[in-house]
Amino acid sequence: MLLAGGQGSRLYTLTEKTAKPAVPYGGKYRIIDFPMSNCVNSGIYTVGVLTQYQPLVLNEYIGSGSPWDLDRSQSGATVLPPYQGKDGADWYKGTANAIYQNLNFIRRYDPDYVLILSGDHIYKMDYNKMLEAHKAKGADCTIAVLEVSLEEASRFGIMNTDDDMKILEFEEKPKVPKSTKASMGIYIFNRDILEKYLIADEADPNSSKDFGKNIIPNMLADGCGMYAYPFSGYWKDVGTIQSLWEANMDLLDENSELDLGDRDWRIYSRNNAVPPHFVGGYAKITNSLITEGCEIEGIVENSVLSSGVKVARGAYIKDSVILSGVTIGEGATVNYSIIDSDTTIGAGAVVGRTRSADEQITVIGSDLNIIPGADIPGGTMVNREWLKDNKLSKE
């Protein structure tokens, strides 16, 4: 259950006409792409997206869910706006009330566990590993936590735990934090426990209808088994102008933990799922076509690069066609060549010769790994056997 109805008032003009999860990020994504992609990469294919504030752009963007493989006949992505039931209609009054109003959607699929997410965070996470930990602990509820600095802790819900990560105390934005384990707003509940506490919370006229303020403290007070699940990796709450700017700038940091080009954990988007290309400070590109997902630190002249090509600093490519996923190592030279997909050219290698009337095109096959310093003559047709015969392959 993906909470995507927030107004995002701290983003000011950026959310005047659109919900915060639909705000663009990283040149071609929207914020909601990250939790949606995490679900699919984690093997979760039944996703309810709870919308409310300025939902038009977000609803159009999600559509049938096909960019995330969530357009399945028996499950998939379902947009869940507030609606009129037999007891009338009401806006979502808080995070807990939003889930309460959609209990019938949950019951329709009869799950044992319910994962609740926020739609406004930038991160990659395997929710299936969190579920495995939840089961192993025999927990009623598991909350993902991130270590933050003591100075930042007052901005978050803070967990105090024992050595087994069992939650002993939960404080919502404490003035004097006792811990630095901050809630990420990611919860896994046993479905029956969740229903019980949502129904009781809805009946409480004094409740704020909020997970952090009501549901979690009430469960702790009743002695429920609640555990923290530690998360390590990049995570950014992009709820302010400053944090949104910082999250975009982080993509330009070569040491960033957020790798949009990771093929094992792709971030899907209604746009092509390949990330934007990156042109570094040492790059020089002239008269060339550069497809999305390329990372260029070297020199590219009069060439065509397919998606996901990496050209290291000091590398030089001229008059060549480089297919997807190729890596050109530092200081390597590629002239008048075609290099097939997913091949690596080692540092300092020389492939092909300068284009001339009597020179033939050099062709390098796919999925090859050419050693650093190799010299491949012009006009050569290179496959795995040729590399072995000439002792020029790492394999």
C-alpha positions in Angstrom: 0.0 0.0 0.0 1.8 3.1 -1.3 0.8 6.4 0.3 1.0 9.0 -2.4 -1.7 11.5 -1.5 0.5 14.1 0.3 0.3 17.8 -0.6 4.0 18.4 -0.4 3.5 22.0 0.7 7.2 22.5 1.5 7.9 22.1 -2.3 5.9 25.2 -2.8 5.3 26.0 -6.5 6.5 22.5 -7.6 3.4 20.9 -6.1 0.8 23.6 -6.9 -0.6 21.5 -9.7 0.8 18.0 -8.9 1.1 15.6 -6.0 4.6 15.3 -4.5 5.2 11.7 -5.7 4.7 12.9 -9.3 7.4 15.6 -9.0 10.2 14.9 -11.7 13.6 13.8 -10.5 16.9 12.9 -12.1 16.1 14.3 -15.6 13.6 11.6 -16.6 12.1 9.9 -13.5 9.4 10.9 -11.0 9.7 10.3 -7.3 7.1 7.5 -7.2 9.2 5.5 -9.7 11.5 4.4 -6.8 9.0 2.7 -4.4 7.1 1.3 -7.5 10.3 -0.2 -8.9 11.4 -1.5 -5.5 8.1 -3.4 -5.3 8.6 -5.0 -8.7 12.2 -5.8 -8.1 11.2 -7.3 -4.7 8.6 -9.6 -6.4 5.6 -7.6 -5.2 3.0 -7.3 -7.9 -0.2 -6.1 -6.0 0.2 -2.4 -5.3 -2.5 0.0 -4.2 -1.5 3.6 -4.8 -3.5 5.9 -2.5 -3.9 9.3 -4.1 -5.7 12.5 -2.9 -4.0 15.9 -3.5 -3.8 17.1 -7.1 -4.0 13.5 -8.4 -4.4 14.2 -12.2 -0.8 14.1 -13.2 0.0 11.2 -10.9 -3.0 9.1 -12.1 -2.1 9.7 -15.7 1.5 8.8 -15.0 0.7 5.5 -13.3 -1.9 4.6 -15.9 -2.2 0.8 -16.2 1.1 0.2 -14.4 2.7 -1.3 -17.5 6.1 0.5 -17.2 6.6 -1.3 -13.9 5.1 -4.6 -15.1 2.1 -3.9 -12.9 -0.6 -4.2 -15.5 -1.5 -7.8 -14.6 -5.0 -9.2 -14.9 -5.3 -10.5 -11.4 -3.1 -8.0 -9.6 -1.0 -5.0 -10.6 -1.2 -1.3 -9.7 -4.5 0.1 -8.6 -5.0 3.8 -8.0 -7.1 4.3 -4.8 -8.5 7.8 -4.4 -11.0 8.6 -1.6 -14.5 7.4 -2.6 -18.1 7.4 -1.4 -19.1 4.3 0.4 -22.4 3.4 2.1 -21.5 5.5 5.1 -20.7 8.5 3.0 -17.5 10.0 1.6 -14.5 11.5 3.3 -11.0 12.7 2.5 -8.1 10.7 3.9 -7.6 12.2 7.4 -4.2 10.6 8.0 -1.9 7.8 7.0 -3.8 5.3 9.2 -7.2 6.4 8.0 -6.1 6.2 4.4 -5.3 2.5 4.8 -8.5 2.0 6.9 -10.6 3.3 4.1 -9.0 0.7 1.8 -9.3 -2.4 3.9 -11.7 -3.8 1.4 -9.0 -3.6 -1.3 -6.6 -5.4 1.0 -9.2 -8.1 1.9 -9.8 -8.7 -1.8 -6.4 -10.3 -2.1 -6.5 -12.0 1.3 -2.8 -11.4 2.1 -1.0 -12.6 5.3 1.2 -9.5 5.3 0.8 -5.9 4.3 3.7 -3.6 3.3 3.0 0.1 3.7 5.2 2.6 1.9 5.6 6.4 1.4 5.6 7.7 -2.1 8.1 10.5 -1.6 11.5 8.9 -0.9 14.4 8.2 -3.2 16.1 4.9 -2.4 16.5 1.3 -3.5 15.4 -1.5 -1.1 14.6 -5.2 -1.3 11.3 -5.5 0.6 11.5 -9.2 0.4 14.5 -9.3 2.6 12.6 -7.2 5.1 9.7 -9.6 5.0 12.1 -12.5 5.6 13.4 -10.8 8.7 9.8 -10.1 9.8 8.9 -13.7 9.6 12.1 -14.9 11.3 11.4 -12.7 14.3 7.8 -13.7 14.5 7.0 -10.0 14.5 3.6 -8.4 14.5 5.1 -5.3 12.9 8.5 -4.5 11.4 9.7 -0.9 10.8 12.6 -0.1 8.5 15.1 2.2 10.2 18.0 4.3 9.0 20.9 5.5 11.2 20.9 9.3 11.2 23.0 11.8 13.1 22.0 12.9 16.6 21.4 16.4 15.2 19.0 15.1 12.6 17.1 12.7 14.9 14.6 15.2 16.1 13.1 15.4 12.6 12.1 11.7 12.6 10.2 9.0 14.5 13.0 7.4 16.6 13.2 3.8 17.7 14.8 2.6 20.9 15.6 -1.1 20.6 17.4 -3.9 22.4 20.3 -5.9 21.0 17.8 -8.1 19.0 16.3 -5.0 17.4 13.1 -5.4 19.3 11.5 -2.0 19.6 11.2 -0.9 23.2 10.1 2.7 22.7 9.0 4.9 19.8 9.2 8.6 20.0 7.7 10.8 17.2 10.2 13.7 16.6 11.6 13.8 20.1 13.3 17.0 21.4 15.9 14.9 23.2 16.4 11.7 21.1 17.6 8.5 22.9 18.6 6.8 19.7 19.6 7.5 16.1 17.4 4.8 14.6 15.0 6.8 12.4 11.8 5.4 11.0 11.8 5.4 7.2 8.0 5.2 7.0 8.2 1.6 5.7 6.1 -0.9 7.7 5.3 -4.6 7.4 2.2 -5.7 9.4 0.6 -9.0 9.9 -2.7 -8.4 8.1 -4.9 -9.4 11.1 -3.0 -7.2 13.5 -3.2 -4.3 11.1 -6.9 -4.6 10.7 -7.5 -4.8 14.4 -5.6 -1.6 15.2 -6.9 0.3 12.3 -10.5 -0.4 13.2 -9.9 0.5 16.9 -8.1 3.7 15.8 -10.9 4.7 13.6 -13.3 4.4 16.5 -11.2 6.7 18.7 -12.4 10.3 18.3 -9.2 11.7 19.8 -6.9 9.9 17.4 -4.9 11.8 14.7 -5.4 8.7 12.4 -1.6 8.4 12.0 0.8 5.5 12.1 3.6 7.3 13.9 1.4 9.1 16.3 -1.2 6.5 17.0 -1.0 3.0 15.6 2.7 2.3 16.5 2.5 3.7 20.1 -0.8 1.8 20.7 0.7 -1.5 19.5 3.8 -0.9 21.7 1.7 -0.2 24.7 -0.2 -3.4 24.2 3.0 -5.4 24.1 2.9 -6.4 20.4 6.1 -7.9 18.9 7.6 -5.0 17.0 11.1 -5.0 15.5 13.3 -2.6 13.7 14.8 -3.6 10.3 18.2 -1.8 9.7 18.6 -0.3 6.2 22.0 0.8 4.8 22.3 2.6 1.5 21.1 5.7 -0.1 17.9 7.2 1.1 16.5 10.7 0.7 13.3 12.2 1.9 12.7 14.8 -0.9 10.1 16.8 1.0 11.8 20.1 0.8 13.3 22.3 -2.0 16.8 21.8 -0.5 16.5 18.0 -0.2 15.1 17.7 -3.8 18.0 19.8 -5.1 20.5 17.7 -3.1 19.0 14.4 -4.3 19.5 15.6 -7.9 23.0 16.8 -7.3 23.9 13.4 -5.6 23.5 11.9 -9.1 26.5 13.8 -10.2 28.7 12.5 -7.5 30.8 9.6 -8.8 30.9 8.2 -5.2 27.1 8.2 -4.8 25.5 5.1 -3.4 22.5 5.6 -5.8 23.4 3.8 -9.0 20.7 4.4 -11.6 22.5 2.2 -14.1 22.4 -0.9 -12.0 21.0 -3.6 -14.3 20.2 -5.9 -11.3 17.9 -3.3 -9.7 16.5 -1.1 -12.4 14.4 1.9 -11.7 11.5 1.8 -14.1 9.8 4.8 -15.5 7.0 5.8 -17.9 10.0 7.1 -19.9 12.5 4.6 -21.1 14.0 2.9 -18.0 17.6 3.6 -19.0 19.0 6.5 -17.0 20.0 9.8 -18.6 23.5 10.0 -20.1 26.2 11.6 -18.0 29.0 13.8 -19.5 31.9 14.3 -17.1 34.3 17.2 -16.7 37.0 15.6 -18.8 34.7 14.6 -21.7 34.7 16.1 -25.2 32.0 15.0 -27.7 31.8 16.2 -31.3 29.5 15.2 -34.1 28.2 12.2 -32.3 25.0 10.5 -31.2 24.9 9.6 -27.6 22.1 7.4 -26.3 20.6 7.5 -22.8 22.5 5.8 -20.0 26.0 6.5 -21.3 28.7 7.8 -19.0 31.3 9.8 -20.9 34.6 10.9 -19.3 36.8 10.6 -22.5 36.8 11.9 -26.0 34.2 10.8 -28.6 34.3 12.0 -32.2 32.1 11.2 -35.2 30.7 8.1 -33.5 27.4 6.5 -32.5 27.0 5.2 -28.9 24.1 3.0 -27.9 22.6 3.0 -24.4 24.7 2.3 -21.3 28.2 2.7 -22.9 30.9 3.8 -20.4 33.9 5.7 -21.7 36.6 6.2 -19.1 38.8 9.2 -18.7 41.6 9.4 -21.3 39.8 7.0 -23.7 39.4 8.1 -27.3 36.7 6.9 -29.7 36.6 8.0 -33.3 34.6 6.9 -36.4 33.0 4.0 -34.5 29.7 2.4 -33.6 29.6 1.2 -30.0 26.6 -1.0 -29.0 24.9 -1.1 -25.7 26.6 -1.9 -22.4 30.2 -1.6 -23.7 32.9 -0.3 -21.4 35.9 1.5 -22.8 38.8 1.5 -20.3 40.9 4.4 -19.3 43.3 5.5 -22.0 42.0 3.0 -24.5 41.7 4.0 -28.2 39.0 2.8 -30.6 39.2 3.8 -34.2 36.9 2.9 -37.2 35.3 0.0 -35.4 32.0 -1.7 -34.4 32.0 -3.1 -30.9 29.1 -5.4 -30.0 27.1 -5.3 -26.7 28.5 -5.8 -23.2 32.1 -6.0 -24.2 34.9 -4.5 -22.1 37.9 -2.9 -23.7 40.8 -2.9 -21.2 42.7 0.2 -20.1 45.2 1.4 -22.7 44.1 -1.1 -25.4 44.1 -0.1 -29.1 41.3 -1.3 -31.2 41.4 -0.6 -35.0 43.2 2.0 -37.0 42.5 5.4 -38.3 39.9 5.5 -41.1 41.4 5.6 -44.6 40.5 4.4 -48.1 42.4 1.1 -47.7 41.5 0.4 -44.1 38.8 -2.1 -43.1 36.4 -1.8 -40.2 37.4 -3.6 -37.1 34.6 -5.7 -35.5 34.6 -6.8 -31.9 31.9 -9.4 -30.8 29.6 -9.3 -27.8 30.3 -10.2 -24.2 34.1 -10.2 -24.6 36.7 -9.0 -22.1 39.8 -7.7 -23.8 42.9 -7.3 -21.6 44.5 -3.9 -20.9 47.1 -2.9 -23.4 45.9 -5.2 -26.1 46.5 -4.1 -29.8 43.9 -5.3 -32.2 44.8 -4.5 -35.8 42.5 -2.7 -38.2 40.0 -4.9 -40.2 40.1 -7.7 -37.6 37.0 -9.8 -36.9 37.3 -10.6 -33.2 35.3 -13.3 -31.4 36.1 -15.4 -28.3 38.2 -17.9 -30.2 40.3 -15.2 -31.8 41.0 -13.7 -28.4 42.1 -17.0 -27.0 44.3 -17.8 -29.9 46.0 -14.4 -29.5 46.0 -14.5 -25.7 44.2 -11.1 -25.5 41.2 -12.1 -23.3 40.9 -12.0 -19.5 38.7 -15.1 -19.6 
